[in-house]
Amino acid sequence: MKLLWSWIYSFGHFWYHYIFGDDWTMAVAVGAGLIVSALLNRSHVVAWWLIPVIVVVMLGVSLRRAGRARR
């Protein structure tokens, strides 16, 4: 039984670090963008462009924050 819980913990730990990684704000922004995109799509509004825009903007924010941290 201990081996099973160890495997479950390791599996969750891997996915947590894979999704959130170094910058949790990027993961939250993309998740929120997916939710907003789904809601807009459900209302018959074309929203395919929303996720690429969020990713590009958040990448810029993340790089700016990393640049400031180095100084």
C-alpha positions, 0 to 999 in steps of 0.5 A: 500500500505504501508503494501505491501512495508513493507512486500517486504522490510522485505522479502528482508532484511531477504534474504540479512541477510540469504545469506550474514550473518556475512561474505559476502566474503563466499557468494561472493566466493560461488556465483563466484564458482557457476558461474565458475562451470556452465561455466565449465559444459557448456564446458563439463568439469566435475566440481562437485568438485569445490563448495566443495573445495571453501566452505572448503577453504573459511571456513578455511579463515573465521575461521582464520579471526575470530581467528585473530579478537579475539586476 
